[in-house]
C-alpha cells in the first residue's frame, strides 16, 4: 500500500493515506491511524510521517491531534477546501480561456470593491510596486501579461471573502495556463476588428498580450490599471467601480 514515490517519500505517504481513507470508507472524525501505525506500515521515519501529515492537513484532508489518544483523523472539509477540489476537477476538463474570463469578469466588481474597502498600507504599497513592474513591461507583451496577472492576483488577495478569492484566483491561473493555446489560435485567424481582437477568447487584460496597437495599446492598458490601483488606494468604491468598467472596455 505504501509503495511508490511520485516526488518525495512524504508525498508518496500522503497519497497512500488518502487512498486508505477511501478504502476503509472513513468519514469526518474517524481515526485513520497513529504516527506509530504509519511508521509500522510504511517503514518511514517520524520526520517523513510528520511531513506527510502536514501536507494532508494543508489540503484539508486530515486533522492532526496530538497526545496519547492522538493521531490522524479524517477532517470535516471546509467549504473553501471543497471548492478548491471542485476547481481542480474543472481545470482537468476541456475548457476555453473565454469560460474562465467570463467567471473572472463577473467577480471583478466584487473583488475590486472589497479591495477598496479593506486595503491596508501594505496592500497599497504592493499594488503600486506591481504597477511599476507592469509599466516596465510595456515593450514586452509576454512580460506585460505576466505582470498583469500578478497585479490582479494581488488585488484579489485583499478581499475578505474566501469564496470569491478562491474562484477569482483559480480563474486567473486557468487563463494563464490556457493563454498559450489561445494566443496560437488568435494568430491563426484575423481579429473581427477594433481593439476587441478575439473577443471570444480574451478580455481587456488578455488582449494586453496581443499585437493590436503595439506599445501604444500596452501603454493605454497601463493607464487603465494605474487608475484602478489609485482608486483602490483611495478607498473609493464608486471610483473603483468606474475604473473596473473602464478596465473591461477596450480602447
N, C-alpha and C positions, 0 to 999 in steps of 0.2 A: 504493500500500500504506500510505503514511504519511499519508493524508489523514484529516480529521475530528478534532474535538476535543471529546470528551464533556464535559470540565470544564476541564482545563488542557492545555497542549502536552505537558507531561511525562506526564500520564496517557494522552493520546492515543498518544504514542510507546510507552509501556509496553504498551498494548493491542495495538499493531501488532507489537511484538516477540514477545508471547505468540502472536499469530497466526502469525508467521513460524516459530516453533518447531514448531507443528503442521504447517504447510505443507511444511516441509523434513523432517519426520519425525525431528527431532533427539532424542537421548536424553541421559541424565545424562553429563556430562563433555564433551559436544560443544561446539565453538566456535560461538556464534551470530554474533558479529561483533566488530570492534574499535570503539573510540569514533570513529575516523576513518570507518569503514564507515557507522556510523549517521548521522554528520554529512553524508556524501555522499548517502545515501539519503533522509534526511529534510529536510535543509536547516536543521535546528535547530542552535543553538549548543551549546557544551560544557556550559554550566550546565544547560540543559534535558535534555541527554543524561545527565548525571550524576544529575539528579533522577529521571529515568525508571529508571536503573539502581538507585538506592536503593529506589524503590518495588517493583521486581521482586525485589530482594534481601530486603526486608522480607516479601514474600509467600512467600519460599522458592522462587521460580521460577528465579532465576539466581544464579550465583556470580560476583562481580566479582574479576578477577585483575589486579593492576597490573603494570607493567613492559613490556619490549619485546615479549614474547610473550603479553601480557595481553589482556583484553577481557571480554566477557560469555560465560559458559559455562552450559550447562543444569545446574541443581543437582540433586543426588540428594535428593528430598524427605524431610524428617524425618517420622517417624510422626505427630507433632503437627500438622505442616503438612497432611499428607494428611487427618487427621481434621477439621481446620478446613474444608477444602474440602468434605468429605462433609457436614458440618453445615450449610454454606451451601446445599448442594443440597437437603438435607432441609427446610430452612426455606422453600424455594421451593415445597414440596409442600403440598397441603391438609392441615391438621392441626387439633388442638384444644388448648386450654390443658391439658386433662386428660392428654394424651400427654406434654407437657413436664413437667408436675408429677410424673407417675409416675417419669420418669427422674431428675428432681432429687431427689425424695424418697428414691429408692434410694441416691443418693450422699450424702445429708445426714449419716448417721452417720460415714462415712469422712472427709468434708471437715471436720466439726466436731472429730472426734478428732485429726486431723492438726493442726488449728489449736491445740488444747490442748497438743499435744506440741511444736510448733515456734514458737509465738508469741513475739514479741520485745516489748520495752518500747514500741517504736514501734507495733507491731500493737495492743497493748492500748490505747494512747492513742487510736489511730484508731477502734477499736471503741467505746470509751466516748464519743468525740465524736459518732460516728454514732448511738449510742443516745440521746444528748441530743437530737439532731435529730429522732429518732423520737418522743421524749417531747413535743417542741414541736408535733407534728403530730396529736395525739390529737383535735383538733376539726376536722380536715380529712382526710376519708377518702382523697381522691386523693393528698394530700401524704404521708399515712401509708404508702400503698402504695409511693410512690417512695422514701421514706426506708427502708422495709423492704427493698426490693430492693438499695439501696445498701449496707446493713449486711450482707446475705448475700453480696453480691459481694465485699466486703472480707474477710469470713471465708474465702471460697474462695481468695482471693489468697494466703493463708498456706500452704496445702498445698504440699509439695514435689513432689507427684505431678502432672506436667504434663497427663496424660491426664484425670484426674479433674477438674482445674481447668478444662480446655478444655470438657469436656462440661457441667459444672455451670454455668459462666458462660453458655454458649450456651443452655442450657435456661432460665436465669433471664431472659435477654434475650428469648428467644422468648415466655415468659409475659408479659413486659412489653409486647411488641409486639402480642400477641393479646388482651390483657386487656380492651381497649375493646370488642371484639366479644363476649367472654364476659360482660361486665357488661351489655351490651344484651340478651343472651339471658336473663340472670338476672332482669332487670327484667320480662321478658315472661312469666314463669311463676312460680308460687308455690314457695317453698322446701319441701322434704319434711319439715321440722321441725327443731327444736333449732338449735344453732349450726352444724351442718354445712352449712346453706344448700344451694347447688347443688353437692353433693359430687362430681358427675361432672365439674365444671369447676374447682373451687377447693379448695386445701388450706388449712391454718390461716392462712398468710400471705395468700393471695389472698382469703380471706374477710375479712381485715382491711379490705379496701376495701368491704365490703358495709355494709348498714344494719341488721345483725342486732340489736345492742343499743346502737347509737349510741356515745356516748362511753364508756359503761361497758365495752363489748366491746373497744374500742380500748385502753383503759387496762389491761384484763386481758392483752391481747396484748403490751402494752408490758412488763408484769411478766414474762411468759414470755421475752421477748427479753432482758430485763435479767439473768435467771438464766442464760441461755445465754452471754451475754457474760462474766459473772463466773466461770462455770465454766471457760470457755476461759482467762480471765485467770489463774485459779488454777493452770492447768496440770494439771487433774484429769480424766483421760479418763472415769472412771466417773461423776463428777458431770456431765460434758458429755453422756454418753450418756443419762443421766436427763433432762437438760434438752432434748435433742433429742426424746426420747419425749413429753415434756410439750408441746413445741412442735408436734408432729404432732397432738395431741389437742385438739380444740376444747373450750371450756369447757362 
